[in-house]
């Protein structure tokens, strides 16, 4: 058995806030079934054995010509994250179940490459929150800023009121994280959960017309044009085996 690296075995850090790894797989045509078997039958069970719970798998929708998968892994500490690869290498169950995936030939790859970001949870939302019931639609949004100070100001805006407005208006948050490693830094990422597309549209409309939101965004230092350079907006559907 691999060594347990659960939250109980790692030292508190980051003010008690979790870390999140968000991996993006740009798949080759007709390879989704192989990746699903690997995630559901090998990787997620192995991560669960290591004490890492609530691993999420999502696919972009509408589905592009080549599917794009997003894997979300929550960690209690950077030490827990650093121990995973060595633990997987020692996990005989994982090595056996993942043998076909790991032996994929260079002439027939499953994906182009994996892009990965490491996020640090926000102060006012320190841990991943799973929806009360299994959501059928998720909204992944990434806010890029032109420099670190601007990104910190947008994070401050969320911490000082925007997340609370989200909750009140039906924008159910799963996580908020500041990117500390990855691409197009500085940025922040958040994930929202909805029952369906109609619920998503209704919640965003309610949010945009909320008096507290209108007041908050009118504060000069919080104007988007000053602190946000680009917003990436993706709709995701969870895989059947996703734990989020």
C-alpha positions as CSV (number, residue, x, y, z in Angstrom):
1,X,0.0,0.0,0.0
2,X,1.2,3.5,-0.7
3,X,2.0,5.8,2.2
4,X,-1.1,7.8,3.3
5,X,-0.8,11.5,2.7
6,X,-4.1,12.7,4.0
7,X,-4.8,16.1,5.5
8,X,-4.3,14.6,9.0
9,X,-0.7,13.7,8.1
10,X,0.5,17.0,6.7
11,X,1.4,20.2,8.6
12,X,-1.0,23.2,8.5
13,X,0.1,25.9,6.1
14,X,-1.3,28.6,3.9
15,X,-3.4,29.8,6.8
16,X,-5.4,26.6,6.7
17,X,-6.4,27.2,3.1
18,X,-6.4,24.4,0.6
19,X,-4.5,24.2,-2.7
20,X,-6.1,23.1,-6.0
21,X,-4.4,21.6,-9.0
22,X,-6.3,22.2,-12.2
23,X,-5.1,20.1,-15.1
24,X,-6.3,20.6,-18.7
25,X,-6.1,17.7,-21.2
26,X,-6.5,18.6,-24.9
27,X,-7.5,15.2,-26.2
28,X,-6.7,13.6,-29.5
29,X,-9.8,12.4,-31.5
30,X,-11.6,9.3,-30.2
31,X,-9.5,9.2,-27.0
32,X,-12.0,10.3,-24.4
33,X,-13.0,6.7,-23.5
34,X,-9.4,5.8,-22.7
35,X,-8.9,8.9,-20.5
36,X,-12.2,8.2,-18.7
37,X,-11.1,4.6,-17.9
38,X,-7.8,5.9,-16.6
39,X,-9.4,8.6,-14.4
40,X,-12.2,6.4,-13.1
41,X,-10.4,3.1,-12.7
42,X,-6.9,4.1,-11.8
43,X,-6.0,7.7,-10.9
44,X,-9.0,8.8,-8.8
45,X,-9.1,5.5,-6.8
46,X,-5.3,5.9,-6.1
47,X,-5.8,9.5,-5.1
48,X,-8.6,8.5,-2.8
49,X,-6.4,5.9,-1.2
50,X,-3.9,8.7,-0.5
51,X,-6.5,10.6,1.4
52,X,-7.3,13.0,-1.4
53,X,-11.1,13.2,-1.7
54,X,-13.5,15.0,-4.0
55,X,-11.5,14.8,-7.2
56,X,-13.4,16.4,-10.1
57,X,-13.5,15.6,-13.8
58,X,-15.3,17.9,-16.3
59,X,-15.6,18.2,-20.0
60,X,-16.0,21.5,-21.9
61,X,-19.4,22.0,-23.4
62,X,-20.4,22.3,-26.2
63,X,-17.9,19.6,-27.0
64,X,-15.2,20.9,-29.4
65,X,-14.0,18.8,-32.3
66,X,-11.4,17.3,-29.9
67,X,-12.7,17.1,-26.3
68,X,-11.0,19.1,-23.6
69,X,-11.0,17.6,-20.1
70,X,-10.4,19.4,-16.8
71,X,-9.1,17.5,-13.7
72,X,-9.5,19.2,-10.3
73,X,-7.5,17.8,-7.4
74,X,-7.7,19.4,-3.9
75,X,-4.7,19.3,-1.6
76,X,-4.4,20.1,2.1
77,X,-0.8,21.3,1.7
78,X,2.0,21.5,-0.8
79,X,3.7,18.6,1.0
80,X,0.7,16.5,0.2
81,X,0.9,17.5,-3.4
82,X,4.6,16.8,-3.6
83,X,4.2,13.3,-2.2
84,X,1.6,12.2,-4.8
85,X,3.9,11.2,-7.7
86,X,6.2,9.1,-5.5
87,X,3.2,7.5,-3.9
88,X,1.6,6.6,-7.2
89,X,4.9,5.1,-8.3
90,X,4.8,2.8,-5.3
91,X,1.1,1.9,-5.6
92,X,1.0,-1.5,-7.2
93,X,-2.8,-1.4,-7.7
94,X,-2.4,1.9,-9.6
95,X,0.5,0.7,-11.7
96,X,-1.4,-2.4,-12.7
97,X,-4.7,-0.7,-13.5
98,X,-3.0,2.2,-15.3
99,X,-0.6,-0.1,-17.3
100,X,-2.3,0.4,-20.7
101,X,-2.6,4.2,-20.2
102,X,1.0,4.5,-19.1
103,X,2.2,2.4,-22.0
104,X,0.6,4.6,-24.7
105,X,3.0,4.8,-27.7
106,X,4.3,8.1,-29.0
107,X,2.8,7.2,-32.3
108,X,-0.7,7.2,-30.9
109,X,-0.9,9.7,-28.0
110,X,-4.1,10.3,-25.9
111,X,-3.6,14.0,-25.7
112,X,-1.3,16.8,-27.0
113,X,0.0,17.9,-23.6
114,X,-1.3,18.6,-20.1
115,X,-1.5,22.2,-18.9
116,X,-1.5,22.5,-15.1
117,X,-2.2,25.4,-12.7
118,X,-1.7,25.4,-8.9
119,X,-4.2,27.6,-7.1
120,X,-4.3,28.8,-3.5
121,X,-7.7,29.1,-2.0
122,X,-9.1,32.5,-1.0
123,X,-9.2,33.7,2.6
124,X,-13.0,33.9,2.7
125,X,-13.5,30.6,0.9
126,X,-10.6,28.5,2.3
127,X,-11.8,25.0,1.2
128,X,-13.5,23.4,-1.8
129,X,-17.3,23.3,-1.4
130,X,-19.3,20.6,-3.1
131,X,-22.9,21.3,-4.1
132,X,-25.7,20.0,-1.9
133,X,-26.8,17.8,-4.8
134,X,-24.9,16.7,-8.0
135,X,-24.8,19.7,-10.3
136,X,-25.2,19.1,-14.0
137,X,-23.5,22.2,-15.2
138,X,-20.4,24.1,-14.0
139,X,-19.0,27.5,-14.9
140,X,-15.2,27.9,-14.9
141,X,-14.0,31.5,-15.1
142,X,-10.4,32.8,-15.1
143,X,-9.6,36.5,-14.6
144,X,-6.2,37.7,-15.8
145,X,-4.7,41.0,-14.6
146,X,-2.0,43.2,-16.1
147,X,0.1,43.0,-12.9
148,X,0.2,41.4,-9.4
149,X,-1.2,44.5,-7.6
150,X,-4.3,44.5,-9.9
151,X,-4.9,40.8,-9.4
152,X,-4.6,41.2,-5.6
153,X,-7.2,44.1,-5.8
154,X,-9.6,41.8,-7.6
155,X,-9.1,39.1,-5.0
156,X,-9.7,41.7,-2.3
157,X,-13.0,42.7,-4.1
158,X,-14.2,39.0,-4.0
159,X,-13.2,38.7,-0.3
160,X,-14.8,41.9,0.7
161,X,-18.2,41.3,-0.7
162,X,-18.4,39.8,-4.1
163,X,-18.4,36.1,-3.0
164,X,-21.2,36.9,-0.5
165,X,-23.2,38.4,-3.3
166,X,-22.6,35.3,-5.4
167,X,-24.0,33.1,-2.7
168,X,-27.1,35.2,-2.2
169,X,-27.9,35.4,-5.9
170,X,-27.6,31.7,-6.7
171,X,-24.1,31.7,-8.1
172,X,-23.1,28.6,-6.0
173,X,-19.3,28.6,-5.6
174,X,-17.2,25.4,-5.6
175,X,-13.8,27.1,-5.3
176,X,-12.0,30.4,-5.6
177,X,-8.2,30.3,-6.1
178,X,-5.3,32.5,-6.8
179,X,-2.8,31.0,-9.4
180,X,0.6,30.6,-7.9
181,X,1.9,28.4,-10.7
182,X,0.7,27.9,-14.3
183,X,0.2,30.0,-17.4
184,X,-0.9,33.6,-18.0
185,X,-0.1,34.7,-14.4
186,X,-1.3,36.8,-12.6
187,X,-4.8,35.4,-12.6
188,X,-7.5,34.0,-10.4
189,X,-9.8,31.1,-11.1
190,X,-13.3,30.2,-9.8
191,X,-15.8,27.4,-10.4
192,X,-19.5,27.7,-10.0
193,X,-22.2,25.0,-9.9
194,X,-25.7,25.0,-11.4
195,X,-28.6,22.6,-11.9
196,X,-28.8,23.5,-15.6
197,X,-28.4,26.3,-18.2
198,X,-31.6,28.0,-17.2
199,X,-30.5,28.2,-13.6
200,X,-27.1,29.6,-14.7
201,X,-28.7,32.4,-16.8
202,X,-31.2,33.3,-14.0
203,X,-28.5,33.5,-11.4
204,X,-26.2,35.7,-13.5
205,X,-29.0,38.0,-14.3
206,X,-30.0,38.3,-10.6
207,X,-26.3,39.0,-9.7
208,X,-25.9,41.7,-12.4
209,X,-29.0,43.6,-11.1
210,X,-28.2,43.2,-7.4
211,X,-28.0,46.6,-5.6
212,X,-25.0,45.6,-3.5
213,X,-23.1,44.4,-6.6
214,X,-23.9,47.6,-8.5
215,X,-22.6,49.6,-5.5
216,X,-19.4,47.5,-5.1
217,X,-18.4,47.6,-8.8
218,X,-18.9,51.4,-8.8
219,X,-16.0,51.9,-6.4
220,X,-13.2,53.3,-8.6
221,X,-10.5,51.0,-7.3
222,X,-12.6,48.0,-8.2
223,X,-13.5,49.0,-11.8
224,X,-12.8,46.1,-14.2
225,X,-10.9,48.3,-16.6
226,X,-8.3,48.9,-13.8
227,X,-7.8,45.5,-12.5
228,X,-9.0,42.8,-15.0
229,X,-7.4,42.4,-18.4
230,X,-9.2,39.3,-19.7
231,X,-11.9,36.9,-18.6
232,X,-12.0,33.3,-19.9
233,X,-15.4,31.8,-19.5
234,X,-16.0,28.0,-19.9
235,X,-19.1,25.8,-19.4
236,X,-18.3,22.3,-18.2
237,X,-20.3,19.1,-17.6
238,X,-19.1,16.6,-15.0
239,X,-18.1,13.1,-15.9
240,X,-20.4,10.5,-14.5
241,X,-17.7,9.4,-12.1
242,X,-16.6,12.9,-11.0
243,X,-16.6,13.3,-7.2
244,X,-17.6,16.9,-7.5
